């Protein structure tokens, strides 16, 4: 079952969902909460000539890849521009927690108004598991023909859709991204 805005508000009041800072009324949709993008944007460096050009997925640990990432700087007008074809990592301003006993999970999804411009806001692995706590990392790609300017802390770039679990989970969440505060964990 997907939670309605009313159920999300009730879950926030009871502590089944924790979002900090707490959403304003403008952030609610009928079955989701919109989240702001933060001011941390990173992009993969272009490997220098002669450098290993592949990463073996079974060996990659994202927190160890920091050396392969560059900060995407804020421009003079405090925006960030994502060029056509660019892949960028960012995170939400809001920290989200789904206590293990809440029996809730969530999905992070992009917003259709930005998708229609070619911006994919969250490329894969949309599940926010029961027991997760941290900022949500957004894997973004501009598939459109125009450069897109984002206003950190003001742009509502993604939304969370909350779902109730059918039963209490047996296992606990085991991820290096628990408590993440940066785009790499």
Residue frames as a rotation matrix with the C-alpha (Angstrom) as fourth column:
UNK 1
0.580 0.815 0.000 0.00
0.815 -0.580 0.000 0.00
0.000 0.000 -1.000 0.00
UNK 2
-0.467 -0.656 0.593 1.27
0.635 -0.715 -0.291 3.46
0.615 0.240 0.751 -0.92
UNK 3
-0.303 0.309 -0.901 0.74
0.839 -0.362 -0.406 6.09
-0.452 -0.879 -0.150 1.77
UNK 4
0.471 0.519 0.713 -1.35
0.728 -0.685 0.017 9.19
0.498 0.511 -0.701 1.05
UNK 5
-0.292 -0.555 0.779 -0.22
0.028 -0.819 -0.573 12.65
0.956 -0.146 0.255 2.07
UNK 6
0.465 0.553 0.692 -2.44
-0.700 -0.250 0.669 12.38
0.543 -0.795 0.271 5.15
UNK 7
0.965 -0.123 -0.233 -0.86
0.216 0.876 0.432 9.04
0.151 -0.467 0.871 6.12
UNK 8
0.079 -0.986 0.149 2.64
0.640 -0.064 -0.766 10.46
0.764 0.156 0.626 5.55
UNK 9
-0.125 -0.060 0.990 1.88
-0.452 -0.885 -0.111 13.39
0.883 -0.461 0.084 7.88
UNK 10
0.814 0.469 0.342 0.55
-0.527 0.350 0.774 10.98
0.243 -0.811 0.532 10.53
UNK 11
0.744 -0.603 -0.287 3.65
0.590 0.795 -0.141 8.78
0.313 -0.064 0.948 10.17
UNK 12
-0.182 -0.792 0.582 5.87
0.249 -0.610 -0.752 11.87
0.951 0.008 0.308 10.60
UNK 13
0.195 0.344 0.918 3.97
-0.732 -0.572 0.370 12.88
0.653 -0.744 0.140 13.76
UNK 14
0.948 0.246 0.202 4.30
-0.318 0.699 0.640 9.38
0.016 -0.671 0.741 15.25
UNK 15
0.165 -0.972 0.164 7.99
-0.801 -0.035 0.598 8.96
-0.576 -0.230 -0.784 14.34
UNK 16
0.554 0.050 0.831 7.44
0.290 0.924 -0.249 6.14
-0.780 0.379 0.498 11.83
UNK 17
0.416 -0.481 0.772 9.06
0.794 -0.223 -0.566 8.50
0.444 0.848 0.289 9.28
UNK 18
0.400 -0.366 -0.840 11.65
0.465 -0.709 0.531 11.10
-0.790 -0.603 -0.113 10.20
UNK 19
0.290 -0.329 0.899 12.49
0.858 -0.326 -0.396 13.88
0.423 0.886 0.187 7.73
UNK 20
0.518 -0.216 -0.828 14.76
0.513 -0.696 0.502 16.70
-0.685 -0.685 -0.250 8.81
UNK 21
-0.890 0.456 -0.007 14.13
-0.343 -0.679 -0.649 19.50
-0.301 -0.575 0.761 8.16
UNK 22
-0.389 0.836 0.387 10.44
0.440 0.538 -0.719 18.65
-0.809 -0.110 -0.577 8.29
UNK 23
-0.667 0.148 0.731 8.57
0.720 -0.125 0.682 19.14
0.192 0.981 -0.023 4.99
UNK 24
-0.805 0.474 -0.357 6.50
-0.332 -0.858 -0.392 22.27
-0.492 -0.198 0.848 4.45
UNK 25
0.122 0.950 0.287 2.94
-0.021 0.292 -0.956 22.03
-0.992 0.111 0.056 3.14
UNK 26
0.484 0.038 -0.874 4.20
-0.804 -0.375 -0.461 22.94
-0.346 0.926 -0.151 -0.35
UNK 27
-0.562 -0.808 -0.175 6.31
-0.820 0.518 0.244 19.77
-0.106 0.280 -0.954 -0.44
UNK 28
-0.480 0.443 0.757 3.34
-0.054 0.846 -0.530 17.40
-0.876 -0.295 -0.382 -0.28
UNK 29
-0.660 0.425 -0.619 1.70
-0.657 0.073 0.750 15.74
0.364 0.902 0.232 -3.26
UNK 30
0.379 0.919 0.105 -1.32
-0.853 0.304 0.425 13.40
0.359 -0.251 0.899 -2.90
UNK 31
0.999 -0.009 -0.052 0.96
0.026 0.943 0.333 10.35
0.046 -0.333 0.942 -2.45
UNK 32
0.259 -0.966 0.013 4.51
0.827 0.215 -0.519 11.71
0.499 0.145 0.854 -2.02
UNK 33
0.758 -0.202 -0.620 6.79
0.254 -0.784 0.567 14.25
-0.600 -0.587 -0.543 -0.39
UNK 34
0.774 -0.517 0.367 9.06
0.260 -0.269 -0.927 16.39
0.578 0.813 -0.073 -2.58
UNK 35
0.567 -0.679 -0.466 12.67
0.631 -0.005 0.775 16.84
-0.528 -0.734 0.426 -1.45
UNK 36
0.889 -0.321 -0.328 15.19
-0.413 -0.871 -0.266 19.62
-0.201 0.371 -0.906 -2.16
UNK 37
0.618 -0.785 -0.024 18.55
0.584 0.480 -0.654 19.08
0.525 0.391 0.756 -3.80
UNK 38
0.655 -0.478 -0.586 21.56
0.454 -0.371 0.810 20.13
-0.604 -0.797 -0.026 -1.70
UNK 39
0.843 -0.374 -0.387 24.60
-0.515 -0.771 -0.375 22.11
-0.158 0.516 -0.842 -2.82
UNK 40
-0.180 -0.888 0.423 27.00
-0.485 0.455 0.747 19.17
-0.855 -0.071 -0.513 -3.17
UNK 41
0.905 0.377 -0.195 27.41
-0.337 0.359 -0.870 18.07
-0.258 0.854 0.452 -6.79
UNK 42
-0.131 -0.967 0.217 30.13
-0.453 0.253 0.855 15.72
-0.882 0.013 -0.471 -8.02
UNK 43
0.832 0.278 -0.480 31.00
-0.550 0.311 -0.775 14.37
-0.066 0.909 0.412 -11.43
UNK 44
0.684 -0.600 0.414 33.35
0.481 0.798 0.362 11.64
-0.548 -0.048 0.835 -12.54
UNK 45
0.118 -0.753 -0.648 36.74
-0.535 -0.598 0.597 12.82
-0.837 0.276 -0.473 -13.75
UNK 46
0.887 0.003 -0.463 37.75
-0.427 0.392 -0.815 11.92
0.179 0.920 0.349 -17.28
UNK 47
0.724 -0.654 0.221 40.48
0.333 0.611 0.718 9.29
-0.605 -0.446 0.660 -16.87
UNK 48
0.288 -0.700 -0.654 43.88
-0.731 -0.602 0.322 10.52
-0.619 0.385 -0.685 -18.10
UNK 49
0.604 -0.145 -0.784 45.42
-0.648 0.484 -0.588 8.81
0.464 0.863 0.198 -21.12
UNK 50
-0.338 -0.779 -0.528 47.02
-0.359 0.625 -0.693 5.54
0.870 -0.045 -0.491 -20.15
UNK 51
-0.653 0.177 0.737 44.95
-0.734 0.093 -0.673 5.19
-0.187 -0.980 0.069 -16.96
UNK 52
-0.899 0.387 0.204 42.88
0.375 0.922 -0.098 2.08
-0.226 -0.012 -0.974 -16.42
UNK 53
-0.811 0.580 -0.073 39.63
-0.514 -0.647 0.564 2.71
0.280 0.495 0.823 -18.31
UNK 54
0.042 0.870 -0.491 37.37
-0.140 0.492 0.859 0.24
0.989 0.032 0.143 -16.52
UNK 55
-0.460 -0.064 0.885 36.16
-0.884 -0.053 -0.464 -0.50
0.077 -0.997 -0.032 -13.02
UNK 56
-0.691 0.222 -0.688 35.42
0.097 0.971 0.216 -4.05
0.716 0.083 -0.693 -11.94
UNK 57
0.047 0.846 0.531 32.00
-0.511 -0.437 0.740 -3.83
0.858 -0.307 0.412 -10.29
UNK 58
0.701 0.220 -0.678 32.67
0.363 0.708 0.605 -6.59
0.613 -0.671 0.417 -7.76
UNK 59
-0.154 -0.866 -0.476 35.70
0.955 -0.008 -0.295 -4.62
0.252 -0.500 0.829 -6.52
UNK 60
-0.489 -0.029 0.872 34.27
0.153 -0.987 0.053 -1.08
0.858 0.159 0.488 -6.53
UNK 61
-0.047 0.461 -0.886 33.38
0.993 -0.072 -0.090 0.51
-0.105 -0.884 -0.455 -3.21
UNK 62
0.493 0.323 0.808 31.95
0.606 -0.793 -0.053 3.97
0.624 0.516 -0.587 -3.87
UNK 63
0.972 -0.166 -0.167 33.45
0.012 -0.674 0.739 5.60
-0.236 -0.720 -0.653 -0.76
UNK 64
0.170 -0.971 0.167 36.88
0.458 0.228 0.859 4.50
-0.872 -0.070 0.484 -2.09
UNK 65
0.077 -0.070 0.995 36.23
0.996 -0.033 -0.079 6.22
0.038 0.997 0.067 -5.44
UNK 66
0.690 0.247 -0.680 36.51
0.418 -0.903 0.097 9.76
-0.590 -0.352 -0.727 -4.06
UNK 67
-0.267 -0.904 -0.332 39.78
0.093 -0.368 0.925 10.26
-0.959 0.217 0.182 -5.99
UNK 68
-0.714 0.034 0.700 37.88
0.685 0.245 0.686 9.76
-0.149 0.969 -0.198 -9.26
UNK 69
0.337 0.932 0.131 35.33
0.937 -0.346 0.055 12.52
0.096 0.104 -0.990 -8.53
UNK 70
-0.829 -0.461 0.317 35.46
0.445 -0.887 -0.127 16.30
0.339 0.035 0.940 -8.98
UNK 71
-0.310 0.719 -0.622 33.25
0.515 -0.423 -0.746 18.87
-0.799 -0.552 -0.239 -7.30
UNK 72
-0.191 0.364 0.911 30.92
0.861 -0.383 0.334 20.62
0.471 0.849 -0.241 -9.70
UNK 73
-0.854 -0.287 -0.435 31.27
0.498 -0.696 -0.518 24.22
-0.153 -0.658 0.737 -8.48
UNK 74
0.293 0.908 -0.299 28.44
0.768 -0.410 -0.492 26.62
-0.569 -0.086 -0.818 -7.82
UNK 75
-0.144 -0.269 0.952 28.29
0.850 -0.527 -0.020 29.41
0.507 0.806 0.304 -10.37
UNK 76
-0.931 -0.284 0.228 28.25
0.167 -0.890 -0.425 33.14
0.324 -0.358 0.876 -9.52
UNK 77
-0.316 0.896 0.311 24.45
-0.710 -0.441 0.549 33.07
0.629 -0.048 0.776 -9.33
UNK 78
-0.512 -0.011 0.859 24.62
-0.769 0.451 -0.453 30.15
-0.382 -0.892 -0.239 -6.81
UNK 79
0.703 0.708 -0.063 23.29
-0.650 0.604 -0.462 27.64
-0.289 0.365 0.885 -9.35
UNK 80
-0.399 -0.731 0.554 24.77
-0.211 0.661 0.720 24.47
-0.892 0.170 -0.418 -10.81
UNK 81
0.258 0.435 -0.863 24.53
-0.940 -0.093 -0.328 23.72
-0.222 0.896 0.385 -14.51
UNK 82
-0.077 -0.199 0.977 24.18
0.021 0.979 0.202 20.17
-0.997 0.036 -0.072 -15.78
UNK 83
-0.437 -0.205 -0.876 25.25
-0.802 -0.353 0.482 20.06
-0.407 0.913 -0.010 -19.41
UNK 84
0.672 0.635 -0.382 23.62
-0.741 0.584 -0.332 17.76
0.012 0.506 0.863 -21.98
UNK 85
0.531 -0.415 -0.738 25.07
-0.094 0.837 -0.539 14.26
0.842 0.356 0.406 -21.59
UNK 86
-0.438 -0.740 0.511 26.51
-0.591 -0.191 -0.784 15.00
0.677 -0.645 -0.353 -18.13
UNK 87
0.346 0.420 -0.839 26.25
0.420 0.730 0.539 12.54
0.839 -0.539 0.077 -15.24
UNK 88
-0.397 -0.393 0.829 26.24
-0.466 -0.692 -0.551 14.13
0.791 -0.605 0.092 -11.78
UNK 89
-0.201 0.301 -0.932 25.88
0.785 0.619 0.031 12.91
0.586 -0.725 -0.361 -8.20
UNK 90
-0.476 0.096 0.874 24.12
-0.469 -0.868 -0.160 15.06
0.744 -0.487 0.459 -5.61
UNK 91
-0.744 0.283 -0.606 22.08
0.617 0.640 -0.459 14.51
0.258 -0.715 -0.650 -2.45
UNK 92
0.295 0.918 0.265 18.95
0.564 -0.391 0.727 15.75
0.771 -0.065 -0.633 -0.77
UNK 93
-0.346 -0.256 0.903 18.95
-0.503 -0.761 -0.409 18.57
0.792 -0.595 0.135 1.76
UNK 94
0.442 0.673 0.593 16.58
-0.871 0.164 0.463 16.52
0.215 -0.721 0.659 3.88
UNK 95
-0.832 -0.554 0.005 17.81
-0.522 0.781 -0.344 13.62
0.187 -0.289 -0.939 5.96
UNK 96
0.232 0.934 -0.271 15.36
-0.797 0.343 0.498 10.73
0.558 0.101 0.824 5.95
UNK 97
-0.857 -0.428 0.286 15.01
-0.515 0.704 -0.490 7.94
0.008 -0.567 -0.824 8.51
UNK 98
0.241 0.875 -0.419 12.72
-0.672 0.462 0.579 4.93
0.700 0.142 0.700 8.37
UNK 99
-0.243 -0.374 0.895 13.08
-0.942 0.309 -0.127 3.22
-0.229 -0.874 -0.428 11.76
UNK 100
-0.910 -0.216 -0.354 13.29
-0.329 0.896 0.297 -0.59
0.253 0.387 -0.887 11.43
UNK 101
-0.760 0.650 -0.025 10.06
0.511 0.573 -0.641 -1.09
-0.402 -0.499 -0.767 13.38
UNK 102
-0.541 0.554 -0.633 8.13
-0.520 -0.811 -0.267 1.41
-0.661 0.185 0.727 11.21
UNK 103
-0.179 0.380 0.907 7.27
0.557 0.799 -0.225 -1.26
-0.811 0.466 -0.355 8.65
UNK 104
0.847 0.398 -0.353 7.80
-0.027 -0.630 -0.776 1.39
-0.532 0.666 -0.523 5.99
UNK 105
-0.277 -0.859 0.430 10.03
0.763 0.075 0.642 1.61
-0.584 0.506 0.635 2.94
UNK 106
0.463 0.409 -0.786 10.16
-0.126 -0.848 -0.515 4.35
-0.877 0.338 -0.341 0.32
UNK 107
0.186 -0.413 0.892 11.03
0.963 0.259 -0.081 4.92
-0.197 0.873 0.446 -3.32
UNK 108
-0.105 -0.265 -0.959 12.84
0.015 -0.964 0.265 8.01
-0.994 0.013 0.106 -4.52
UNK 109
0.154 0.265 0.952 11.67
0.947 0.235 -0.219 9.16
-0.282 0.935 -0.215 -7.93
UNK 110
-0.913 -0.407 0.031 12.34
0.388 -0.840 0.379 12.13
-0.128 0.358 0.925 -10.17
UNK 111
-0.148 0.868 -0.473 9.66
0.070 -0.468 -0.881 14.66
-0.987 -0.163 0.008 -10.92
UNK 112
0.195 0.303 0.933 7.90
0.852 0.419 -0.314 14.46
-0.486 0.856 -0.176 -14.27
UNK 113
0.958 0.186 -0.216 8.29
0.076 -0.898 -0.434 18.17
-0.275 0.400 -0.874 -15.05
UNK 114
0.213 -0.953 -0.217 12.09
-0.742 -0.302 0.599 17.74
-0.636 0.034 -0.771 -15.07
UNK 115
-0.234 -0.239 0.942 11.96
0.278 0.912 0.300 14.38
-0.932 0.332 -0.147 -16.84
UNK 116
0.675 0.590 0.444 10.18
0.604 -0.095 -0.792 16.10
-0.425 0.802 -0.420 -19.72
UNK 117
0.798 -0.504 -0.332 13.27
-0.572 -0.807 -0.150 18.30
-0.192 0.309 -0.931 -20.08
UNK 118
0.543 -0.578 -0.610 15.48
-0.225 0.600 -0.768 15.21
0.809 0.554 0.196 -20.27
UNK 119
-0.338 -0.693 0.637 16.69
-0.813 -0.127 -0.569 15.14
0.475 -0.710 -0.520 -16.65
UNK 120
0.408 0.316 -0.857 16.75
0.198 0.885 0.421 11.73
0.892 -0.341 0.299 -15.02
UNK 121
0.327 -0.206 0.922 17.00
-0.760 -0.637 0.127 12.48
0.561 -0.743 -0.365 -11.31
UNK 122
0.001 -0.340 0.940 17.42
-0.785 0.583 0.211 9.04
-0.620 -0.738 -0.266 -9.87
UNK 123
-0.239 -0.194 -0.951 18.73
-0.945 0.273 0.182 6.49
0.224 0.942 -0.248 -12.33
UNK 124
-0.022 0.151 -0.988 18.44
-0.114 0.982 0.153 3.19
0.993 0.116 -0.004 -10.48
UNK 125
-0.534 -0.185 -0.825 18.03
0.672 0.500 -0.546 1.53
0.514 -0.846 -0.143 -7.08
UNK 126
-0.289 0.472 0.833 15.13
-0.235 -0.878 0.416 3.73
0.928 -0.075 0.365 -5.96
UNK 127
0.498 0.600 -0.626 14.39
0.385 0.493 0.780 1.69
0.777 -0.630 0.014 -2.82
UNK 128
-0.362 -0.457 0.812 14.91
-0.672 -0.476 -0.568 3.30
0.646 -0.751 -0.134 0.57
UNK 129
-0.272 0.208 -0.940 14.78
0.275 0.952 0.131 0.28
0.922 -0.223 -0.316 2.87
UNK 130
0.861 0.494 0.122 13.18
-0.065 -0.132 0.989 0.05
0.505 -0.860 -0.081 6.29
UNK 131
0.676 -0.629 -0.385 15.94
0.653 0.268 0.708 0.89
-0.342 -0.730 0.592 8.76
UNK 132
-0.053 -0.716 0.696 17.68
0.873 -0.372 -0.316 3.42
0.485 0.590 0.645 6.49
UNK 133
0.746 0.197 -0.636 18.82
0.481 -0.821 0.309 6.76
-0.461 -0.536 -0.707 7.88
UNK 134
-0.386 -0.914 -0.128 20.71
0.585 -0.350 0.731 9.43
-0.713 0.207 0.670 5.94
UNK 135
-0.062 0.267 -0.962 20.60
-0.616 -0.768 -0.174 11.85
-0.785 0.582 0.212 3.04
UNK 136
0.567 0.328 0.755 19.45
0.349 0.735 -0.582 10.34
-0.746 0.594 0.302 -0.24
UNK 137
-0.516 -0.799 -0.308 22.00
-0.088 -0.308 0.947 10.39
-0.852 0.516 0.089 -3.05
UNK 138
0.671 0.732 -0.121 20.67
-0.110 -0.063 -0.992 11.28
-0.734 0.679 0.038 -6.49
UNK 139
-0.480 -0.742 0.468 22.31
0.418 0.276 0.866 9.91
-0.772 0.611 0.177 -9.64
UNK 140
0.469 0.717 -0.515 21.39
-0.005 -0.582 -0.813 12.44
-0.883 0.384 -0.269 -12.33
UNK 141
-0.587 -0.568 0.577 21.83
0.607 0.163 0.778 12.44
-0.536 0.807 0.249 -16.09
UNK 142
-0.001 0.531 -0.847 20.83
-0.400 -0.776 -0.487 15.17
-0.916 0.339 0.213 -18.51
UNK 143
-0.374 -0.027 0.927 19.54
0.655 0.700 0.284 13.38
-0.656 0.714 -0.244 -21.62
UNK 144
0.674 0.737 -0.040 18.03
0.527 -0.518 -0.674 16.57
-0.518 0.434 -0.738 -23.03
UNK 145
0.304 -0.533 0.790 19.47
0.857 -0.210 -0.471 19.04
0.417 0.820 0.393 -25.57
UNK 146
0.512 -0.030 0.859 19.67
-0.122 -0.992 0.038 21.99
0.850 -0.124 -0.511 -23.14
UNK 147
-0.711 -0.666 -0.225 21.95
0.253 0.056 -0.966 22.78
0.656 -0.744 0.129 -20.21
UNK 148
0.412 0.898 -0.155 19.86
0.394 -0.022 0.919 22.75
0.822 -0.439 -0.363 -17.05
UNK 149
-0.560 -0.548 0.622 20.43
-0.278 -0.583 -0.763 25.14
0.781 -0.600 0.174 -14.14
UNK 150
0.226 0.559 -0.798 19.58
0.643 0.529 0.553 23.90
0.732 -0.638 -0.240 -10.64
UNK 151
0.047 -0.113 0.992 19.09
-0.566 -0.822 -0.067 26.13
0.823 -0.559 -0.103 -7.60
UNK 152
-0.530 -0.292 -0.796 20.49
0.393 0.748 -0.536 24.20
0.751 -0.597 -0.282 -4.60
UNK 153
-0.892 0.220 -0.395 18.31
0.385 -0.089 -0.919 24.27
-0.238 -0.971 -0.005 -1.47
UNK 154
-0.484 0.760 -0.433 15.39
-0.609 -0.648 -0.457 25.66
-0.628 0.043 0.777 -3.51
UNK 155
-0.320 0.342 -0.883 14.76
-0.845 0.319 0.430 23.15
0.429 0.884 0.187 -6.29
UNK 156
0.139 0.453 0.881 12.40
-0.650 0.713 -0.264 20.33
-0.747 -0.536 0.393 -5.33
UNK 157
-0.341 -0.509 -0.790 14.15
-0.940 0.161 0.301 17.77
-0.026 0.845 -0.534 -7.51
UNK 158
-0.759 0.070 -0.648 12.79
-0.079 0.977 0.198 14.42
0.646 0.202 -0.736 -6.37
UNK 159
0.101 0.837 0.538 9.96
-0.905 -0.147 0.399 12.85
0.413 -0.528 0.742 -4.42
UNK 160
-0.939 -0.299 0.167 9.59
-0.343 0.813 -0.471 10.06
0.005 -0.500 -0.866 -1.88
UNK 161
0.110 0.942 -0.316 6.76
-0.717 0.295 0.632 7.59
0.689 0.157 0.708 -2.19
UNK 162
-0.608 -0.326 0.724 6.23
-0.785 0.381 -0.488 5.60
-0.117 -0.865 -0.488 1.02
UNK 163
0.050 0.570 -0.820 5.06
-0.509 0.721 0.470 2.00
0.860 0.394 0.326 1.07
UNK 164
0.282 0.135 0.950 3.98
-0.940 0.237 0.245 -0.18
-0.193 -0.962 0.193 3.95
UNK 165
-0.734 -0.575 -0.362 5.72
-0.610 0.792 -0.022 -3.53
0.299 0.205 -0.932 4.38
UNK 166
0.175 0.831 -0.528 3.51
-0.420 0.548 0.724 -6.60
0.891 0.095 0.444 4.62
UNK 167
0.850 0.011 -0.526 5.39
0.420 0.588 0.691 -7.81
0.316 -0.809 0.495 7.72
UNK 168
0.739 -0.673 0.016 8.34
-0.482 -0.513 0.711 -6.95
-0.471 -0.533 -0.703 9.95
UNK 169
0.509 -0.623 -0.594 11.65
-0.556 0.289 -0.779 -7.67
0.657 0.727 -0.199 8.20
UNK 170
0.931 -0.249 -0.267 13.83
0.358 0.770 0.528 -10.49
0.074 -0.587 0.806 9.56
UNK 171
0.061 -0.997 0.038 17.17
0.987 0.054 -0.153 -8.96
0.150 0.046 0.988 8.59
UNK 172
0.459 -0.023 -0.888 18.70
0.348 -0.915 0.204 -5.60
-0.817 -0.402 -0.412 9.31
UNK 173
0.996 -0.081 0.031 19.95
-0.010 -0.463 -0.886 -3.16
0.086 0.883 -0.462 6.72
UNK 174
0.338 -0.940 0.051 23.60
0.475 0.217 0.853 -3.79
-0.813 -0.264 0.520 5.84
UNK 175
0.683 -0.094 0.724 24.92
0.657 -0.353 -0.666 -0.99
0.318 0.931 -0.179 3.65
UNK 176
-0.381 -0.872 -0.307 27.94
0.923 -0.378 -0.072 1.30
-0.053 -0.311 0.949 3.72
UNK 177
-0.595 0.196 0.779 25.54
0.263 -0.869 0.420 4.15
0.759 0.455 0.465 2.92
UNK 178
0.394 0.703 -0.592 23.74
0.816 0.028 0.577 4.04
0.423 -0.711 -0.563 6.29
UNK 179
0.488 -0.133 -0.863 24.00
0.613 -0.652 0.447 7.53
-0.622 -0.746 -0.237 7.82
UNK 180
-0.213 -0.670 0.711 25.42
0.976 -0.178 0.125 9.02
0.042 0.721 0.691 4.62
UNK 181
0.392 0.255 -0.884 26.03
0.404 -0.911 -0.084 12.76
-0.827 -0.324 -0.460 4.57
UNK 182
-0.306 -0.545 -0.780 27.90
-0.584 -0.539 0.606 13.04
-0.752 0.642 -0.154 1.26
UNK 183
0.484 0.531 -0.696 27.32
-0.872 0.225 -0.434 11.72
-0.074 0.817 0.573 -2.25
UNK 184
-0.117 -0.574 -0.810 29.84
-0.548 0.718 -0.430 8.92
0.828 0.394 -0.398 -1.69
UNK 185
0.146 0.274 -0.951 28.48
0.454 0.835 0.310 7.64
0.879 -0.477 -0.002 1.61
